[in-house]
Amino acid sequence: MVVMRKPTPIGLELHTLCCGLCGILEVWFEVYEGKEAMAMKKHNSEYPRSIALTLRMCKPYFCTVRHALDRVLVADSWFGSVACALALFKLVVFAVMNVKTAHRDFAKEQLLDVVGEIKGHTAEARAARQQRRGAKADYVREYKVGAQRVNLLAAGHNKKVPLLLVTTASSMIEGPEHEK
């Protein structure tokens, strides 16, 4: 596989997923077989390639009825999008994902207004960064997925730099303070 954006562009690209309930880290990879062969893979006809790959990776966790063994996928920004979270929910997997670039239907600008990074080297910029540290914001939107409804939470937090998340498995209930 050739991935030109990488420092060493030839090799194998691995994607990892972690179950948030059992803590099992799954390393899964798919060998790139060429454009035509990859287009024939499951879910590619109904979803973009990244979501289709995510669904193929999560297949062992799919079930048909919500029960106590529901799974919570914790994933980085390669997977993170509203569309991916909703596709997983449709197949009975909850998700918590970092969002960086795939922000369609995601309240990115509104979150960054509250938790975004402040640039600059002036005393005012440093003071503004210090004041913004610990800021958080969230937006909830209800979606209809099949016969069910799900509240999708878009959340942001600033701990030196902003962290933006999309989740179908959480709320903004206060947790304990982080300790170093």
C-alpha positions as CSV (number, residue, x, y, z in Angstrom):
1,M,0.0,0.0,0.0
2,V,1.2,3.5,-0.8
3,V,0.1,6.3,1.5
4,M,1.9,9.4,0.2
5,R,1.1,11.6,3.2
6,K,3.2,9.3,5.5
7,P,6.9,9.8,6.1
8,T,7.5,6.3,4.8
9,P,4.8,6.0,2.1
10,I,5.1,2.3,1.4
11,G,3.8,-0.3,3.8
12,L,0.7,-1.5,5.7
13,E,-1.7,0.8,7.3
14,L,-3.2,-0.5,10.6
15,H,-6.3,0.8,12.3
16,T,-7.0,0.1,16.0
17,L,-10.3,0.2,17.9
18,C,-10.9,-0.2,21.6
19,C,-14.0,-1.4,23.4
20,G,-14.8,1.2,26.1
21,L,-16.5,-1.4,28.3
22,C,-14.1,-4.3,28.3
23,G,-10.9,-2.3,27.5
24,I,-9.9,-4.7,24.7
25,L,-7.7,-3.1,22.0
26,E,-8.4,-4.6,18.6
27,V,-5.8,-4.3,15.9
28,W,-7.4,-4.9,12.6
29,F,-6.0,-4.3,9.1
30,E,-7.2,-4.7,5.6
31,V,-4.7,-5.2,2.7
32,Y,-5.4,-2.7,0.0
33,E,-6.3,-4.8,-3.1
34,G,-6.8,-2.0,-5.7
35,K,-9.6,0.5,-6.4
36,E,-12.0,-2.0,-8.1
37,A,-11.6,-4.8,-5.5
38,M,-11.9,-2.4,-2.5
39,A,-15.1,-0.9,-4.0
40,M,-16.6,-4.4,-3.8
41,K,-16.1,-4.7,-0.1
42,K,-19.0,-4.9,2.3
43,H,-20.7,-1.5,3.2
44,N,-18.9,0.4,0.4
45,S,-22.0,0.8,-1.6
46,E,-23.9,2.5,1.2
47,Y,-21.2,4.5,3.1
48,P,-18.0,6.4,2.4
49,R,-14.8,4.2,2.5
50,S,-13.8,5.2,6.1
51,I,-17.2,4.4,7.6
52,A,-17.4,1.1,5.6
53,L,-14.0,0.1,7.0
54,T,-15.1,1.0,10.5
55,L,-18.2,-1.2,10.1
56,R,-16.2,-4.1,8.8
57,M,-13.8,-3.8,11.8
58,C,-16.7,-3.7,14.3
59,K,-18.6,-6.7,12.8
60,P,-17.8,-9.0,15.8
61,Y,-19.6,-6.5,18.1
62,F,-22.9,-6.2,16.1
63,C,-26.0,-7.7,17.6
64,T,-29.7,-7.3,16.8
65,V,-31.1,-6.4,20.2
66,R,-29.9,-3.8,22.7
67,H,-28.9,-5.5,26.0
68,A,-26.4,-5.4,28.8
69,L,-23.6,-6.4,26.5
70,D,-23.8,-3.3,24.3
71,R,-20.4,-2.2,23.1
72,V,-18.8,1.3,23.2
73,L,-16.3,2.0,20.5
74,V,-13.6,4.5,21.5
75,A,-11.9,5.7,18.4
76,D,-9.5,8.4,17.2
77,S,-10.1,11.1,14.6
78,W,-9.6,8.8,11.6
79,F,-12.9,7.2,12.5
80,G,-14.6,10.2,14.1
81,S,-17.6,11.7,12.4
82,V,-21.3,12.1,13.0
83,A,-22.1,9.8,10.1
84,C,-19.9,7.1,11.5
85,A,-21.4,7.4,15.0
86,L,-24.9,7.1,13.5
87,A,-23.9,4.1,11.3
88,L,-22.5,2.3,14.3
89,F,-25.6,3.1,16.4
90,K,-27.8,1.6,13.6
91,L,-25.8,-1.6,14.0
92,V,-26.0,-1.5,17.9
93,V,-22.6,-0.2,18.8
94,F,-22.3,3.0,20.8
95,A,-19.3,5.3,20.0
96,V,-17.1,8.0,21.5
97,M,-14.8,9.5,18.8
98,N,-12.4,12.3,18.4
99,V,-13.3,14.7,15.6
100,K,-10.8,16.8,13.7
101,T,-11.6,17.0,10.0
102,A,-14.8,15.1,9.3
103,H,-17.1,17.6,10.9
104,R,-20.2,17.6,8.7
105,D,-23.3,18.0,10.9
106,F,-20.9,18.5,13.9
107,A,-21.0,21.8,15.9
108,K,-17.3,22.4,15.4
109,E,-17.3,26.1,15.1
110,Q,-19.7,26.6,18.0
111,L,-17.5,24.4,20.2
112,L,-14.3,26.1,19.1
113,D,-15.8,29.5,20.0
114,V,-15.8,28.2,23.6
115,V,-12.8,25.8,23.8
116,G,-10.6,26.7,20.8
117,E,-6.9,27.4,21.0
118,I,-5.8,31.0,21.3
119,K,-2.6,31.7,19.2
120,G,0.0,34.3,19.9
121,H,3.0,35.1,22.2
122,T,1.7,38.3,23.8
123,A,0.9,38.6,27.5
124,E,-2.8,39.0,26.6
125,A,-2.7,35.8,24.5
126,R,-1.1,33.9,27.4
127,A,-3.7,35.3,29.9
128,A,-6.5,34.3,27.5
129,R,-5.2,30.8,27.1
130,Q,-4.9,30.4,30.9
131,Q,-8.4,31.6,31.3
132,R,-9.8,29.3,28.6
133,R,-8.1,26.2,30.1
134,G,-10.7,23.9,31.5
135,A,-13.5,25.4,29.4
136,K,-16.1,22.9,28.1
137,A,-19.1,23.0,25.9
138,D,-21.6,20.6,24.5
139,Y,-24.4,20.4,22.0
140,V,-27.0,17.7,21.8
141,R,-29.0,16.8,18.7
142,E,-31.6,14.1,18.3
143,Y,-31.4,11.8,15.3
144,K,-33.8,9.2,14.0
145,V,-31.9,6.0,13.2
146,G,-34.1,3.3,11.8
147,A,-37.0,2.9,14.2
148,Q,-35.0,4.4,17.2
149,R,-34.0,7.8,18.3
150,V,-30.6,8.7,19.6
151,N,-29.2,11.8,21.2
152,L,-25.8,12.5,19.7
153,L,-23.6,14.7,21.8
154,A,-20.9,17.0,20.4
155,A,-18.6,18.0,23.2
156,G,-15.4,20.0,23.5
157,H,-12.9,20.5,26.3
158,N,-9.8,22.7,26.5
159,K,-6.9,21.4,28.5
160,K,-4.1,23.4,26.9
161,V,-5.5,22.4,23.4
162,P,-9.0,21.7,22.4
163,L,-10.4,18.1,22.3
164,L,-13.6,17.7,20.3
165,L,-15.7,14.5,20.6
166,V,-18.8,13.1,19.1
167,T,-20.7,10.4,21.0
168,T,-23.8,8.3,21.2
169,A,-22.8,6.9,24.5
170,S,-22.4,9.7,26.9
171,S,-23.6,12.9,28.6
172,M,-22.0,15.9,30.2
173,I,-22.4,14.6,33.7
174,E,-19.5,16.0,35.8
175,G,-16.8,13.4,36.7
176,P,-14.0,13.6,39.1
177,E,-11.2,16.1,38.5
178,H,-8.2,14.8,36.6
179,E,-5.0,14.4,38.6
180,K,-1.5,14.2,37.2
